[in-house]
Amino acid sequence: MPIVLSGTISDEKLFESEIRAQGRDFQYYLRLGRSFDYPTAKEMAEIAIELGNVSALQALAQLQPIATSEAISTQDGVHLIAKSAREGNVVAPLLFFQLRNQIRGQYKQTFRQLARATIIHSALRISGRGLRPEKIRQVPFHPGLDEFDLDTTLEETLLKPEFINYSDIIGIERIARKKVGTIILDTSGSMAGPKLLTAATAAAVAAYHLRHDKYALVAFNTVANIIKAMDQYTTIDQIVDTILDTEPAGYTNISDALKQAFTQYQRAHRNESWAILITDGIANRGGPPETHARKFHKLHVLQTPGTHPQGEETCQQIARLGRGRHVKVNSYTDVPRALIRLLKQT
């Protein structure tokens, strides 16, 4: 039920009333608290922590990050974020990305661990066990094999005068085909805020799904950085930590990203290797990315939401030249699931 207020009420009192009422979204609190100074924001953050209102806390973190970091760097703040993490709420990594330059000491490490745990838990839930391409080979049948090649067995034993035995049966063994590929993540300035959470979750999804395979992971903004080389062993924790430490600053250099990714791609030594580029397509640094796209045997593009038609045109062109698929999502929250669908099809 909405709160009915009479007379004149300050923004501070209205904000506090809405914190207590709960039910408002992040954008509402953001609009309501835009005029708050440091002391007011800190007081509102303390009330939000006390009442467990994470939406109000997120808005305050964006409006007054220093004041909010002071309020949240307490045992009560840790307990609230830990509770949200256990419930599957993404507030832990979102607040970490917003406040990591303000939170100090032991609390920064604690919030970092909660952010990592939330991202990995989300990635595991999205990934599942997945379907893996198989290859089939014929082998001598032995007890324990579930399948045998009936046509080949009949052909081989049709004219045999005596009874057939195990050595005459042609068995079938299915082998999960190893995947070889490169994931390329946009972490540029246009990917700030919740978008960087998407990049971290996508990296974790890829790391979990490809944990038994050979893959590389490249992140880029003004320049490209190799997070995991093709022949390097890296844990999911290490990959997520690297993304957590990434500043979403700078420009979008897709050209350098594809150049660096291709050096990893070449190490696969397999024509069926692939690459997946995740970006909004707004290339504003480096040369034309199309120059490098045509070098790949299979380069898919997962386009993140954007309003600029040039970005979509670039994504489509890269996918076409890379002989891959162009997949566009309408929400950043759809990116990890779209990625897992692409991975299952490679």
N, C-alpha and C positions, 0 to 999 in steps of 0.2 A: 504494500500500500504506500503511495507517495506521501512524503511528509508535507503537511500544509503549514506554512509559516505566515504570520501576520506582522505588519510593521516593517521596519528597516532592519536588516541583518547583514553583518559583515561577511566578506568572502571567507574569512577564517572560521567563523561560527557555522556558516553553511557547509564548508568543507568538512568540518568535524562532524556535523550532523549526518552528512552523506557517508562518511567513514563508518559511523555507527549503524547506519541503515543497511550497509552493504548493497550488493546488487548492481552497482554502477560499473561501467567499463572504464578501461584505461584512458580513452580519449576524453571522456566526461571529466575525470579528475584533472586531466592535463589542461583543459580549458578553464576549469574552476580555480586552479592554483597558480595561474601564470603570473600573478602579481605578488606572490609571496616573497618576503625577504628571508635571509638565513635563519633567524630565530624562529619565525613562524613555520618555515618549512621543516625545521628540526622537530619542533613540537608536534606538528601534524604527522611526521614520520614515526615518532614515538607512540602516538595514539594508534596509528595504523598497525604497528608491530604488536601492540598490546591486544588489539582486537582481531588480528590476523587478516587484515585487508591488504592483500598483495597487489591488487590493481591500483589502489591509492599509492602504495609504496613505489611501484614502478613509475607512476607519473611524477612523483616527487623526486625520484632519482634522475629523471630527465630534466626537471625544472631546476633543482638545486642539488647537484650531485654531492658537493662537499657536506652540506647539512645532512643529507640522507645517509651518507657513509658514516658520519659520526653517530647517528641514531642506530644504524644497523650493526655497528661494530660492538655488539654486546651479546651476552649469552641469550637474551630473549630474541635478538635478531637472528642468531644462529639457529635457535630452536624453530623459529617460524620458517626459515628457508629450508631447513632439514625436513620439516613436516611437509612442506610443499613438494620437495623432491621425492619423498616417499609416495606421495599421492600422484606422481607423474606430471606435476605442474612444471612448466619450463621456466618458472620465475627465477630459479637459481642461476642458470647460465645467462639469462637476460640481464639480471642485476649485476652479474659479474662483468659482463661486457660494458655495462653502463658505468660501473663504479670502480673498475680495477685500478685506475690511476689515482683514486682517492683513498681506498681502503688500505690500511697499513698493517704490518706485523702479522701476528698469528691469524687474525681474522681474514686477511687476504688469502692465505694458504687454505684456510678452512672453506671459504666460499669457492675457491678454485676447485677443491676436491669435490664439493657438492655439485658444482657446474659440470665437471667431468663425469661424475656418476650419473647425473640426469641425462646427459647426452648419450652416453654409452647404453644406458637402460632403454632409452627411446630407440636407438639404432638396433638393438637386439630385438625389440618388439616388432620393428618394421621389417627387418631382414628375414626372420624366421629361418628355416632350414633351406628353403629355396629349391628350385628345380635345376638340375645341372645336365647339360648335354652329355650324351653317352656315345661311346663307340662300342661296337660288338665285334668279338673275335671268336673263331672256332677253336675249341680245345678238346683234348680227349676227355670223354665223360668220366666222372667219378662221383661217388656218393656225396651229396651235399650241394651239387649244382642244381639249380631250380629249373633250368631250361635245357632243351636239346634241339638240334636242327633236324626236324623230322624228314624233310625232303632229301637232304644230303645223306642222312643215315639210310633211308630206304634205297636211294640210288646206289650206295656203296655195298649194300647187303642183299640186294634183290636176287642175285644169282648165287648167293652163298648157300651151299647144300645143307650145312649143319646149322644148329641154333646159334643165334647171335649172342654175344656177351657184352660186358661193359666196354671192352676195347673196341668194339665195332660201332659204338654210339658216338656221334659227333656232338659234343656239348657246346653250349653257348655261354660265354662269359661277358658280362656287361661291365664296362670300365668308365667311370666318370671322367670325362675329358677335361684336362687341365685348361684353365682359362689364362690368357696372357693379354694384358691391356694396361692402359694408362688413363687415370682420372685427372682432369684439369679443372681446378676450382678458381672461380673469380672471387677475390677478397679485396677488391678495390674500394675506393671511397663510396661509390654508388651502392656498395653492398653492406653499408654500415648498419648498426642496430640489430634488429631481429634477423636481418639478412645474413649476418655473420653466424648466427646460431644455425641457420639453414646450412651454411657451408660446413660448419663443424659436424652437424648431424649427418650430412651427406658423406663426409670423409669417414665417419665412424661406420656408416652403413656399408661403404665400399670396403673398408678394412675388414669388417666381420665377414661379409659375403665372400671376399676373395682371400680369406686367411690361409687357405690351402693352395692358393694359386700364385702365379707370378705376375706382379703388377707394380706400377709406379704411381706416385701421387705428386702432382705439381700444383702449387698455388701461385697466383699472380695478382699484382696490382700494377705499379709503375714498371716493375721488373718481375720476372718469374723466379720462383724458388722451388727447388726439388725437396719436398717433404719426405718422400720415400723413394729411393732409387729402385730400379727394376730388380737388382740382385741383392738388395739390402733387406735384412730382417728387422722389422719395427713392430712393436706392440700397438694395439688399439689405444692404450693409455697414452703412449708417446705421441701418436698421431693427433689425438684430441688435444693434448697439452700444447702441441705446436700451434694448432688453430687458435686455442685460447690465448696464446701469447701474440697472435697476429693483430696488428693494428690495421683496421680497414681504411687506410689512408692512401693518397696518391691517385694516379690515373689508371686507366684500363688498357694494358698493353697486351692485347690478344696475340699479336704477332710474335712477341718474345715468348709467350706461354706456349704457343704451338711449336716454336723453334726448339725450346728446351724439352718439351714433351716428345718431340720426334727423336731426339738423341736417346731417350729412354726406350721409345718405341722400337728403334733399330736394334736394341740389345735383345729383343725377344727372338729374333732370327726365325720368325714364323709368319707366313703370309696371312694366316687367319687371325693375327693379332688385331686389336682394335683400340680406339681411344674415345673417351666421352668428355666433351667440353661443356661445362656448366657456367653460363654467363647470361647477362642481359643484352650482350651484343654491342654495347656502346663503346666502340674502340676509339680512344682519343690519344693514344700514344703508340709509337712504333710504326712500321710500314704496314701495307695492306696485308691483313691476315690470310687472305685468299692465296697468296703466294706460297705459304707453308701448308695450307689445308690440302692442296692437291697431292702432296707427297705421301699422305696416309693411304693405306689400303682400305681402311674403314674408320671414318671419323664421324661419330654421332654428336649432335648438339642438343643439349637440354636447355631450352631458353627459359630464364626466370622472368617474372612479370616485369613489364616496362611499357611505357606509353609512347616511346619514340619509335616511329615506323622504321627509322634507319637501323635500329637495333635488330628488329625482326628480319629485315632484308639481309643484314650481315650474317645472322644465324642461319638463314635459309641457304645463302650462298656458300658458307663454309661447309654445311652438311652436303650440299650438292657436289661441290668439288672434292670433298672427302669421301664420296660414295657411301654416305651414311644416312641416318634418319634425323629429321628435325622434329623434336618434341617440345611443345610449348605448354607451360602450366599457367594457371590463372592465379595461383596463390603460392607464396613461399613455403607454406606448410605442405604443399603437394610435391615439392622437389625430391625429398628422400624416397618417397614411394614411387615416383616416376623413375628415379635412378635405379631402384631395385628391379623394376619391370624391364628396363633396358639391360641390366646386368644378366637377368635370367634368359634374355633372348640372344645374348652374345655367344 
